[in-house]
Amino acid sequence: MNEHIQLMIDWIEKNLKNKFSLEGLSCYMGYSPYYCSFKFHQITGLSIRRYVLLRRLYLSTKDLASDRKIIDVAMEYGYSSQEAYSRAFKSVFGINPREFQLHPRPVQSFIKLTLNREGEWCWMNGSRKKEVEQLQSEKKELFDKDVLNILNGQVMYEEFKNQKLMGDSDYVPFNEAMCVNTTTKKVFDEEFIKIRALGHRDSIDNYFKKVINPLANLFKKEYKYIVLWFGEDMFCQMNLLTILAYLEQSGYEGKVFLNSFREDEFKVSQTELKLGDFFAAYTSVLVNHENPSNELLPVMFQAIDIYLDMLKENNAVAKYITKNKDLPTSELIKRLIELFPTIGYGDSQYIELINRNR
């Protein structure tokens, strides 16, 4: 069946710039439209139409970045008008195409799904060192001693620190998973630590050792620049939102840079951030579980949409687990990690979700 799904994906990719037709795909595959739709959703966790929408819009961002006319981009990707394209674009990225064209900002990557020989979804790996060297040639000031790099997780922290990838600057990890469990309005205060430790079923002492103590330089030292290294996925973006909320809460006055990247291919998109709206967004999203009223980076807008959807009992991941509940837990976790890269959950988050939906 995986071979059949790959054939569907290959056909879809060849026809992304044509008017998409489920009937056309059905005719090519020799199956009914219903069967194609059902099996595609069962294997990938996405509807065919959702896959087409996200692929078209993601590819179109590259055309917009090349200063092509918006109407030409809209027509090329099968939209009936510029208005229809703009509505779809804003629904996914939170800004309209013209705003994106004037001020390019990071978006979540949505690349072609590909099956390898073992039947697993796979992507290519990139070179972190090479990418960091490119950044150094462009912004040498971010490699000095008055710079703090905050990295998403212990593994990335150890790699960057041990190899001194950012020169003489300081490094700290944020070892959290803010996309699960409840939180408090004040970031890193006593109540925050108590609630987060309880949610993780951990002691306060252990939470200090894992999360708070490694962030010591953030609390004790003053920096001219703070560089945030967080991936595009929802897991990383909710961690990023928490750190940005803390920087606003603590009155940080230096410059903040986001180095956003995709985990599977380490291509960094660097953006200078202006503090001012992130604490309000953190409160709306992670405390109150509501959409924020302020405009955010497209990549964070997309992640918030995923986060709020994951709070629903019938979210896409829960549906996939229910449909494939007879699979061994290890195999199911493997598939979920591969099929839902924009979520970014790890083993522990998926195990809890699997136990809840079996």
C-alpha positions as CSV (number, residue, x, y, z in Angstrom):
1,M,0.0,0.0,0.0
2,N,2.9,2.4,0.7
3,E,3.9,2.1,-3.0
4,H,0.4,3.1,-4.0
5,I,0.5,6.1,-1.7
6,Q,3.8,7.1,-3.2
7,L,2.4,6.9,-6.7
8,M,-0.4,9.2,-5.5
9,I,2.0,11.7,-4.1
10,D,4.2,11.7,-7.2
11,W,1.1,12.3,-9.4
12,I,0.0,15.1,-7.1
13,E,3.4,16.7,-7.2
14,K,3.5,16.7,-11.0
15,N,0.1,18.4,-11.1
16,L,0.5,21.0,-8.3
17,K,0.4,23.8,-10.8
18,N,-2.6,22.4,-12.6
19,K,-6.2,22.5,-11.5
20,F,-6.3,19.7,-9.0
21,S,-8.9,17.0,-9.6
22,L,-9.5,14.0,-7.3
23,E,-11.2,12.4,-10.3
24,G,-8.0,12.8,-12.3
25,L,-6.0,11.1,-9.5
26,S,-8.6,8.4,-9.3
27,C,-8.4,7.7,-13.0
28,Y,-4.6,7.6,-12.9
29,M,-4.6,5.2,-9.9
30,G,-7.4,3.0,-11.1
31,Y,-9.3,3.3,-7.8
32,S,-12.4,5.1,-6.8
33,P,-12.1,8.7,-5.5
34,Y,-13.4,7.6,-2.1
35,Y,-10.8,4.8,-1.9
36,C,-7.9,7.2,-2.9
37,S,-9.0,9.7,-0.3
38,F,-9.5,7.1,2.5
39,K,-6.2,5.3,2.0
40,F,-4.2,8.6,1.6
41,H,-5.6,9.9,4.9
42,Q,-5.1,6.6,6.6
43,I,-1.4,6.4,5.7
44,T,-0.4,10.0,5.9
45,G,-2.7,11.5,8.4
46,L,-3.7,14.3,6.0
47,S,-6.5,14.7,3.5
48,I,-5.4,14.9,-0.1
49,R,-6.9,18.4,-0.4
50,R,-5.0,19.6,2.7
51,Y,-1.8,18.2,1.4
52,V,-2.3,20.0,-2.0
53,L,-3.2,23.2,-0.2
54,L,-0.1,23.2,2.1
55,R,2.3,22.2,-0.7
56,R,1.0,24.9,-3.1
57,L,1.2,27.6,-0.5
58,Y,4.6,26.6,0.8
59,L,6.1,26.5,-2.7
60,S,4.4,29.8,-3.5
61,T,6.4,31.6,-0.7
62,K,9.6,31.0,-2.7
63,D,8.0,32.7,-5.8
64,L,6.9,35.6,-3.7
65,A,10.4,36.0,-2.2
66,S,11.6,36.3,-5.8
67,D,9.4,39.4,-6.3
68,R,7.1,37.8,-8.8
69,K,3.7,39.4,-9.3
70,I,1.1,38.0,-6.8
71,I,-1.5,37.5,-9.6
72,D,1.0,35.5,-11.6
73,V,1.8,33.3,-8.6
74,A,-1.9,32.8,-7.9
75,M,-2.7,31.7,-11.4
76,E,0.4,29.4,-11.6
77,Y,-0.8,27.5,-8.5
78,G,-4.4,27.0,-9.8
79,Y,-6.2,29.8,-8.0
80,S,-9.1,31.4,-9.8
81,S,-8.1,34.9,-8.6
82,Q,-5.6,36.8,-6.6
83,E,-8.2,37.3,-3.9
84,A,-8.8,33.5,-3.5
85,Y,-5.1,32.9,-3.3
86,S,-4.7,35.7,-0.7
87,R,-7.5,34.3,1.5
88,A,-5.9,30.8,1.4
89,F,-2.4,32.3,2.1
90,K,-3.6,34.3,5.1
91,S,-5.6,31.3,6.5
92,V,-2.3,29.3,6.7
93,F,0.4,31.9,7.4
94,G,-1.5,34.7,9.2
95,I,-0.5,37.4,6.8
96,N,-1.4,38.2,3.2
97,P,1.0,37.6,0.3
98,R,1.9,41.3,-0.1
99,E,3.0,41.6,3.5
100,F,5.1,38.5,3.1
101,Q,6.6,39.8,-0.1
102,L,7.5,43.1,1.5
103,H,8.9,41.6,4.7
104,P,9.9,37.9,4.2
105,R,9.6,35.9,7.4
106,P,10.1,32.3,8.3
107,V,7.3,29.8,7.6
108,Q,6.9,26.1,8.4
109,S,8.4,24.0,5.7
110,F,6.0,21.6,4.0
111,I,8.1,19.4,1.7
112,K,7.1,16.5,-0.5
113,L,6.5,13.3,1.4
114,T,8.8,10.5,0.2
115,L,9.1,6.8,1.0
116,N,12.5,5.2,1.4
117,R,13.2,1.5,0.7
118,E,12.2,0.5,4.2
119,G,8.8,2.2,3.8
120,E,9.6,5.1,6.1
121,W,9.0,8.8,5.4
122,C,12.4,10.4,5.1
123,W,14.1,13.7,4.5
124,M,17.7,14.8,3.8
125,N,20.1,15.9,6.6
126,G,22.1,19.1,6.3
127,S,25.4,20.4,7.8
128,R,25.0,22.5,10.9
129,K,28.6,23.6,10.9
130,K,28.5,24.8,7.3
131,E,25.3,26.8,7.9
132,V,26.7,28.4,11.1
133,E,29.9,29.5,9.2
134,Q,27.7,31.2,6.6
135,L,25.9,33.1,9.4
136,Q,29.3,34.1,10.9
137,S,30.3,35.7,7.6
138,E,27.1,37.8,7.6
139,K,26.9,38.8,11.3
140,K,30.2,38.5,13.1
141,E,28.9,40.5,16.1
142,L,26.7,37.5,17.1
143,F,29.8,35.4,17.9
144,D,31.3,37.7,20.6
145,K,31.3,37.4,24.4
146,D,28.3,39.6,25.0
147,V,26.0,37.2,23.2
148,L,23.8,34.5,24.7
149,N,22.6,31.6,22.5
150,I,19.4,29.9,23.8
151,L,19.1,26.4,22.2
152,N,16.0,24.2,22.1
153,G,17.1,21.2,24.2
154,Q,20.1,19.6,25.8
155,V,21.3,17.7,22.7
156,M,21.6,20.9,20.6
157,Y,23.2,22.8,23.5
158,E,25.9,20.2,24.0
159,E,26.7,20.1,20.2
160,F,26.9,23.9,19.9
161,K,28.9,24.3,23.2
162,N,31.3,21.5,22.7
163,Q,32.1,22.6,19.1
164,K,32.0,26.3,20.0
165,L,29.9,26.8,16.9
166,M,29.1,30.4,18.0
167,G,32.6,31.4,18.9
168,D,33.1,33.0,22.3
169,S,29.5,33.6,23.0
170,D,27.6,31.9,25.9
171,Y,25.2,28.9,25.5
172,V,22.2,27.7,27.5
173,P,19.5,25.0,26.7
174,F,15.8,25.3,27.3
175,N,14.9,21.8,28.3
176,E,11.1,22.0,28.3
177,A,8.0,20.9,26.4
178,M,5.7,23.9,26.7
179,C,3.2,22.4,24.2
180,V,2.0,19.9,26.9
181,N,0.6,20.5,30.4
182,T,-0.6,23.7,31.9
183,T,1.4,26.8,32.7
184,T,1.1,30.1,34.5
185,K,1.1,33.7,33.4
186,K,4.4,34.6,35.0
187,V,7.3,32.7,33.4
188,F,9.9,31.0,35.6
189,D,8.5,32.3,38.9
190,E,7.8,30.0,41.8
191,E,4.2,29.1,40.7
192,F,5.4,28.4,37.2
193,I,8.0,25.9,38.4
194,K,5.5,24.2,40.7
195,I,2.9,23.8,38.0
196,R,5.3,22.7,35.3
197,A,7.0,20.1,37.6
198,L,3.6,18.8,38.6
199,G,2.5,18.5,34.9
200,H,5.7,16.5,34.1
201,R,5.1,14.3,37.2
202,D,8.5,15.4,38.5
203,S,9.8,16.9,41.8
204,I,10.5,20.6,42.1
205,D,14.2,19.8,42.8
206,N,14.5,17.8,39.6
207,Y,12.7,20.5,37.6
208,F,15.3,23.0,38.9
209,K,18.1,20.7,37.8
210,K,16.7,20.0,34.3
211,V,15.2,23.3,33.4
212,I,16.0,26.3,35.6
213,N,19.6,25.8,36.6
214,P,20.9,25.3,33.0
215,L,19.3,28.8,32.2
216,A,21.4,30.5,34.9
217,N,23.2,32.9,32.5
218,L,19.9,34.1,31.2
219,F,18.9,35.1,34.7
220,K,22.2,36.4,36.0
221,K,24.1,38.1,33.2
222,E,23.3,41.0,30.9
223,Y,23.8,40.5,27.1
224,K,23.8,42.9,24.2
225,Y,22.4,40.2,21.9
226,I,20.3,37.1,22.5
227,V,20.2,34.5,19.7
228,L,17.3,32.0,19.8
229,W,17.8,28.7,18.1
230,F,14.4,27.0,17.6
231,G,13.0,24.8,15.0
232,E,9.9,25.4,12.8
233,D,7.7,22.7,14.5
234,M,5.0,23.4,17.0
235,F,7.0,21.9,19.9
236,C,9.9,24.3,19.4
237,Q,7.7,27.3,18.6
238,M,5.8,27.0,21.9
239,N,9.1,26.9,23.7
240,L,10.2,29.9,21.7
241,L,7.1,31.8,22.7
242,T,7.7,31.1,26.3
243,I,11.3,32.4,26.2
244,L,10.2,35.6,24.3
245,A,7.4,36.1,26.9
246,Y,10.1,35.9,29.6
247,L,12.3,38.4,27.8
248,E,9.5,40.9,27.7
249,Q,8.5,40.1,31.3
250,S,12.0,40.7,32.5
251,G,12.4,44.0,30.6
252,Y,15.3,42.8,28.3
253,E,16.5,45.8,26.2
254,G,19.1,44.2,23.9
255,K,18.6,42.9,20.4
256,V,16.9,39.5,19.8
257,F,17.5,37.3,16.8
258,L,15.6,34.2,15.9
259,N,17.5,31.5,14.0
260,S,14.7,29.3,12.8
261,F,15.4,26.0,11.1
262,R,13.9,22.7,10.0
263,E,15.2,19.7,12.0
264,D,15.7,17.4,9.0
265,E,17.6,20.0,6.9
266,F,19.5,22.6,8.9
267,K,18.9,25.6,6.7
268,V,18.7,28.6,9.0
269,S,16.4,31.6,8.5
270,Q,17.6,34.5,10.6
271,T,15.2,37.2,11.7
272,E,15.6,40.1,14.1
273,L,12.6,40.2,16.4
274,K,11.0,43.2,18.0
275,L,9.8,42.5,21.5
276,G,6.4,43.8,22.6
277,D,3.6,41.3,21.6
278,F,4.9,38.0,22.8
279,F,3.9,38.0,26.4
280,A,0.3,38.8,25.4
281,A,0.5,36.0,22.8
282,Y,1.9,33.6,25.4
283,T,-0.9,34.4,27.8
284,S,-3.6,33.9,25.1
285,V,-2.2,30.7,23.7
286,L,-0.4,28.8,26.5
287,V,-2.4,30.0,29.5
288,N,-5.9,30.6,28.1
289,H,-5.8,28.3,25.1
290,E,-7.1,31.0,22.7
291,N,-5.9,32.5,19.5
292,P,-3.8,35.6,20.0
293,S,-5.2,39.0,18.7
294,N,-1.8,40.3,17.7
295,E,0.1,39.6,14.5
296,L,3.0,37.1,14.8
297,L,5.6,35.5,12.6
298,P,4.0,33.1,10.1
299,V,5.9,30.1,11.5
300,M,4.6,30.9,15.0
301,F,1.1,31.5,13.7
302,Q,1.1,28.1,12.0
303,A,2.5,26.5,15.2
304,I,-0.2,28.0,17.3
305,D,-2.9,26.7,15.0
306,I,-1.4,23.2,15.4
307,Y,-1.1,23.6,19.2
308,L,-4.7,24.6,19.6
309,D,-5.9,21.8,17.4
310,M,-3.8,19.3,19.4
311,L,-5.8,20.3,22.5
312,K,-9.0,18.9,20.8
313,E,-9.8,15.2,21.5
314,N,-10.4,14.5,17.9
315,N,-7.2,16.1,16.5
316,A,-5.5,14.6,13.4
317,V,-3.0,12.6,15.5
318,A,-5.6,11.1,17.7
319,K,-7.6,10.0,14.6
320,Y,-4.5,8.4,13.1
321,I,-3.8,6.5,16.4
322,T,-7.4,5.3,16.5
323,K,-7.2,4.0,12.9
324,N,-3.9,2.3,13.5
325,K,-4.3,1.2,17.1
326,D,-3.4,-2.4,16.4
327,L,0.2,-1.4,15.5
328,P,2.9,-2.0,18.1
329,T,3.5,1.1,20.1
330,S,7.1,1.4,18.8
331,E,6.0,1.3,15.2
332,L,3.1,3.7,15.8
333,I,5.5,6.2,17.5
334,K,7.9,5.9,14.5
335,R,5.1,6.6,12.1
336,L,3.8,9.6,14.0
337,I,7.2,11.2,14.3
338,E,7.7,10.8,10.5
339,L,4.2,11.7,9.4
340,F,3.7,14.8,11.6
341,P,7.0,16.7,11.5
342,T,5.3,20.0,12.0
343,I,4.1,18.9,15.4
344,G,7.5,18.0,16.8
345,Y,6.4,15.7,19.6
346,G,9.0,13.2,20.9
347,D,8.5,9.6,22.2
348,S,7.1,10.6,25.6
349,Q,4.4,12.9,24.3
350,Y,3.3,10.3,21.7
351,I,3.2,7.5,24.3
352,E,0.9,9.5,26.4
353,L,-1.3,10.3,23.5
354,I,-1.3,6.7,22.3
355,N,-2.3,5.5,25.8
356,R,-5.1,8.0,25.8
357,N,-6.5,7.0,22.4
358,R,-6.3,3.2,22.5
